[in-house]
Amino acid sequence: MENDVESRIREKLPGFSKSQRKIAEAIQENYEQAAYMTAAKLGELVDVSESTVVRFALELGYEGYPELQRGIQESLRSRLTSNQRIRVSNLRYGKGDVLDSVLMADVGRIRYTLDKIDRPSFAGAVDALIAARHIYIIGVRSSTSLASFFHFNLGMIFDNVKYVQPTSSGEVFEQMLEIGEGDLTFAISFPRYSTKVINAVKYAHAQGATVVALTDTAASPIAENAHYVLTAQSDMVSFVDSLVAPMSILNAILVAVTNRCQEKVTARFDKLERIWDEYDVYAKR
């Protein structure tokens, strides 16, 4: 997948002023540092004003410098090794109050996700989940926890939910062998993207199934074959990604489905509560 920031720089390079060329070179030569530099810091690095850096972002077609910075961060995440991620994290958080910094950053990720999410896609995904004949949920590596959470809770509502747990590419297709029209695949993947999930999405789409993708950007490789794309910011914290924003989207989907199927859900949970009580599933205080 081509880096959008670098492609924009190449496209605009012939028309750049001397100051803009300096900014472009600084970004390309100091990608890890530039990803978390303020506009003022980047300007200081190349001896131009902060306003010049902001105008440079606008020249590239971004809404402002924060959008350019997020573009650098997203492209960076998809190519860094775990140790490189740790170095970037150290540059970002330094020796300050890590707890405060990380939690406040998570608040920002949820706010950004709320502002940017495609609401018609969210509504369409909810409709498709409710209408689906069978639901296949897949998410591996860093997304495994999200997929497992969603499978467990959606399985409380519907009987037709299957958790695809691949240990090899072949097993993905074996578990999805009968997928077809009327079925739905809910795929979750964030950088670094899993080829297993990418291939599963391609297969599900080719078989005529509806595909919902929960990922970080509309340019994600699993978005290409998805009917509904739900984007959530999952910025680097260290060698791991923050998953609070995608988890919030899953929570919202579960609430929306429950509200739409309230009578059915209420009846199921009445039955489940009786079973849990009879067999002492939960401790009684």
C-alpha positions as CSV (number, residue, x, y, z in Angstrom):
1,M,0.0,0.0,0.0
2,E,1.5,3.3,-1.0
3,N,2.2,5.9,1.6
4,D,-0.3,8.7,1.0
5,V,1.9,11.4,2.6
6,E,4.9,10.5,0.5
7,S,2.8,10.2,-2.7
8,R,1.4,13.7,-2.1
9,I,4.9,15.1,-1.5
10,R,6.1,13.6,-4.8
11,E,3.1,15.0,-6.7
12,K,3.5,18.5,-5.3
13,L,7.3,18.6,-5.2
14,P,7.9,20.5,-8.6
15,G,5.8,23.4,-7.4
16,F,7.3,23.7,-3.8
17,S,9.0,26.8,-2.6
18,K,12.4,26.6,-1.1
19,S,10.9,26.5,2.4
20,Q,8.4,23.8,1.5
21,R,11.2,21.7,0.0
22,K,13.0,22.0,3.3
23,I,10.0,20.8,5.2
24,A,9.4,17.9,2.8
25,E,13.0,16.8,3.1
26,A,12.8,17.0,6.9
27,I,9.7,14.8,7.0
28,Q,11.3,12.2,4.7
29,E,14.6,12.1,6.5
30,N,13.2,12.1,10.1
31,Y,9.9,10.2,9.7
32,E,9.9,8.7,13.2
33,Q,10.5,12.1,14.8
34,A,8.2,14.1,12.5
35,A,5.3,11.8,13.3
36,Y,5.0,13.4,16.7
37,M,6.5,16.8,16.3
38,T,4.3,19.9,16.6
39,A,4.2,22.3,13.7
40,A,6.4,24.7,15.7
41,K,9.0,22.0,16.4
42,L,9.1,20.9,12.8
43,G,9.5,24.5,11.7
44,E,12.3,25.0,14.3
45,L,14.1,21.9,12.9
46,V,14.3,23.4,9.3
47,D,14.4,27.1,10.3
48,V,11.0,28.2,9.0
49,S,7.9,29.6,10.8
50,E,5.1,27.5,12.3
51,S,2.7,29.2,9.9
52,T,4.9,28.0,6.9
53,V,4.6,24.4,8.2
54,V,0.8,24.8,8.5
55,R,0.6,26.2,4.9
56,F,2.7,23.3,3.7
57,A,0.1,20.9,5.1
58,L,-2.7,22.8,3.3
59,E,-0.6,22.7,0.1
60,L,-0.6,18.9,0.3
61,G,-4.4,18.9,0.5
62,Y,-4.8,18.3,4.3
63,E,-7.3,20.2,6.4
64,G,-4.4,21.4,8.6
65,Y,-1.2,20.2,10.2
66,P,-2.9,17.7,12.6
67,E,-4.3,15.9,9.6
68,L,-0.8,15.8,8.0
69,Q,0.7,14.5,11.2
70,R,-1.9,11.8,11.5
71,G,-1.1,10.7,7.9
72,I,2.6,10.4,8.8
73,Q,1.7,8.4,12.0
74,E,-0.6,6.0,10.1
75,S,2.0,5.3,7.4
76,L,4.7,4.9,10.1
77,R,2.7,2.3,12.0
78,S,2.3,0.0,9.1
79,R,6.0,-0.4,8.5
80,L,7.7,-0.2,11.9
81,T,9.1,-3.2,13.7
82,S,8.2,-3.7,17.4
83,N,11.5,-2.2,18.6
84,Q,11.2,0.8,16.3
85,R,7.7,1.4,17.8
86,I,9.2,1.4,21.3
87,R,11.7,4.0,20.2
88,V,9.0,6.2,18.7
89,S,7.0,5.8,22.0
90,N,10.0,6.9,24.0
91,L,10.3,10.0,21.8
92,R,6.6,10.7,22.2
93,Y,6.1,10.2,25.9
94,G,9.6,10.7,27.2
95,K,10.0,10.6,31.0
96,G,6.8,12.6,31.8
97,D,3.6,11.4,33.4
98,V,3.0,8.3,31.3
99,L,-0.4,7.4,32.9
100,D,-1.7,10.9,32.3
101,S,-0.3,11.1,28.7
102,V,-1.6,7.7,27.6
103,L,-5.1,8.1,29.1
104,M,-5.5,11.6,27.7
105,A,-4.3,10.4,24.3
106,D,-7.0,7.6,24.5
107,V,-9.6,10.3,25.1
108,G,-8.4,12.1,22.0
109,R,-8.6,8.9,19.9
110,I,-12.2,8.3,20.9
111,R,-13.1,12.0,20.1
112,Y,-11.4,11.8,16.7
113,T,-13.1,8.5,15.9
114,L,-16.5,9.9,16.8
115,D,-15.9,12.9,14.5
116,K,-14.7,10.8,11.6
117,I,-16.7,7.7,11.6
118,D,-19.1,7.1,8.6
119,R,-22.5,7.0,10.3
120,P,-24.4,5.5,7.3
121,S,-21.8,2.7,7.3
122,F,-22.4,2.2,11.0
123,A,-26.2,2.0,10.5
124,G,-25.7,-0.3,7.5
125,A,-23.4,-2.6,9.4
126,V,-26.0,-2.9,12.2
127,D,-28.8,-3.7,9.7
128,A,-26.6,-6.3,8.0
129,L,-25.7,-8.0,11.2
130,I,-29.4,-8.3,12.2
131,A,-30.3,-9.6,8.7
132,A,-27.4,-12.0,8.3
133,R,-28.0,-15.8,8.0
134,H,-24.5,-16.6,9.5
135,I,-22.0,-14.2,11.0
136,Y,-18.3,-14.9,10.7
137,I,-16.0,-12.9,13.0
138,I,-12.3,-12.7,12.3
139,G,-9.4,-10.8,13.9
140,V,-5.9,-12.1,14.6
141,R,-2.8,-11.0,16.5
142,S,-3.4,-7.6,18.1
143,S,-7.0,-7.7,17.0
144,T,-7.7,-11.1,18.6
145,S,-9.0,-9.6,21.8
146,L,-11.4,-7.4,19.9
147,A,-12.7,-10.3,17.8
148,S,-13.1,-12.5,20.9
149,F,-15.0,-9.8,22.8
150,F,-17.3,-9.2,19.9
151,H,-17.9,-12.9,19.3
152,F,-18.7,-13.6,22.9
153,N,-21.2,-10.7,23.3
154,L,-22.8,-11.0,19.9
155,G,-23.2,-14.7,20.6
156,M,-25.3,-13.8,23.6
157,I,-27.8,-12.2,21.2
158,F,-27.7,-14.5,18.1
159,D,-27.1,-18.2,17.6
160,N,-25.6,-17.8,14.2
161,V,-22.2,-16.3,15.2
162,K,-19.0,-18.1,14.4
163,Y,-15.5,-17.1,15.5
164,V,-12.9,-17.8,12.8
165,Q,-9.7,-18.8,14.7
166,P,-7.0,-19.4,12.1
167,T,-3.6,-20.9,12.8
168,S,-2.8,-21.1,9.1
169,S,-4.2,-19.5,6.0
170,G,-5.7,-22.8,4.9
171,E,-7.7,-23.1,8.1
172,V,-9.3,-19.7,7.5
173,F,-10.9,-21.0,4.3
174,E,-11.8,-24.3,5.8
175,Q,-13.8,-22.5,8.6
176,M,-15.4,-20.2,6.0
177,L,-16.0,-22.9,3.4
178,E,-19.8,-22.6,3.3
179,I,-20.0,-18.8,3.4
180,G,-22.1,-17.3,0.7
181,E,-24.9,-14.8,-0.1
182,G,-26.9,-13.9,3.0
183,D,-23.9,-14.4,5.2
184,L,-21.7,-11.7,6.8
185,T,-18.0,-11.5,7.6
186,F,-17.0,-9.0,10.3
187,A,-13.3,-8.5,9.9
188,I,-11.0,-6.6,12.3
189,S,-7.5,-5.6,11.4
190,F,-5.1,-2.7,12.3
191,P,-1.5,-2.1,11.4
192,R,0.5,-4.1,10.9
193,Y,-2.3,-5.7,8.8
194,S,-2.7,-9.5,8.9
195,T,-2.6,-11.2,5.5
196,K,-4.9,-13.9,6.9
197,V,-7.6,-11.3,7.5
198,I,-7.0,-9.6,4.1
199,N,-7.4,-13.0,2.3
200,A,-10.4,-13.9,4.4
201,V,-12.1,-10.7,3.4
202,K,-11.3,-11.3,-0.3
203,Y,-12.7,-14.8,-0.1
204,A,-15.9,-13.7,1.7
205,H,-16.5,-10.9,-0.9
206,A,-15.9,-13.3,-3.8
207,Q,-18.4,-15.7,-2.4
208,G,-21.1,-13.0,-2.3
209,A,-21.1,-12.5,1.5
210,T,-21.5,-9.0,3.0
211,V,-18.3,-7.7,4.6
212,V,-18.0,-5.3,7.4
213,A,-14.5,-4.0,8.1
214,L,-13.4,-2.5,11.4
215,T,-10.0,-0.9,10.7
216,D,-8.0,2.3,11.0
217,T,-8.6,4.0,7.6
218,A,-10.6,3.7,4.4
219,A,-7.2,3.0,2.7
220,S,-6.8,-0.2,4.8
221,P,-6.3,-3.3,2.7
222,I,-9.4,-4.9,4.2
223,A,-11.5,-1.9,3.3
224,E,-11.2,-2.5,-0.4
225,N,-13.5,-5.5,-0.4
226,A,-15.8,-4.3,2.4
227,H,-19.4,-3.2,2.0
228,Y,-19.3,-1.2,5.2
229,V,-16.1,0.3,6.6
230,L,-15.9,1.5,10.2
231,T,-12.7,3.4,11.0
232,A,-11.3,3.9,14.5
233,Q,-8.1,5.6,15.5
234,S,-5.7,3.0,17.1
235,D,-2.5,5.0,17.5
236,M,0.7,3.5,18.8
237,V,1.2,3.5,22.5
238,S,4.4,1.4,22.5
239,F,5.0,-1.9,20.6
240,V,1.2,-2.3,21.0
241,D,-1.7,-0.2,19.7
242,S,-4.4,1.5,21.7
243,L,-7.7,-0.4,21.1
244,V,-10.0,1.8,23.1
245,A,-11.6,3.5,20.0
246,P,-12.3,0.3,18.1
247,M,-13.6,-1.3,21.3
248,S,-16.0,1.7,21.7
249,I,-17.3,1.1,18.2
250,L,-18.0,-2.6,19.0
251,N,-19.8,-1.5,22.2
252,A,-21.9,0.9,20.2
253,I,-22.8,-1.9,17.7
254,L,-23.8,-4.2,20.5
255,V,-26.0,-1.6,22.0
256,A,-27.6,-0.7,18.7
257,V,-28.3,-4.4,17.9
258,T,-29.8,-5.0,21.4
259,N,-32.1,-1.9,21.0
260,R,-33.3,-3.1,17.6
261,C,-33.9,-6.7,18.8
262,Q,-35.0,-5.9,22.4
263,E,-37.9,-8.4,22.6
264,K,-35.8,-11.3,21.4
265,V,-32.8,-10.3,23.5
266,T,-34.9,-9.9,26.7
267,A,-36.4,-13.4,26.2
268,R,-32.9,-14.9,25.7
269,F,-31.5,-13.3,28.8
270,D,-34.5,-14.3,30.9
271,K,-33.7,-17.9,29.9
272,L,-30.0,-17.5,30.4
273,E,-30.5,-15.9,33.9
274,R,-32.5,-18.9,35.0
275,I,-29.8,-21.3,33.7
276,W,-27.0,-19.3,35.3
277,D,-28.9,-19.3,38.6
278,E,-29.7,-23.0,38.5
279,Y,-26.1,-24.0,37.8
280,D,-24.4,-21.4,40.0
281,V,-22.5,-19.9,37.0
282,Y,-22.0,-16.6,38.9
283,A,-21.1,-16.2,42.6
284,K,-23.9,-14.9,44.8
285,R,-23.0,-12.2,47.3
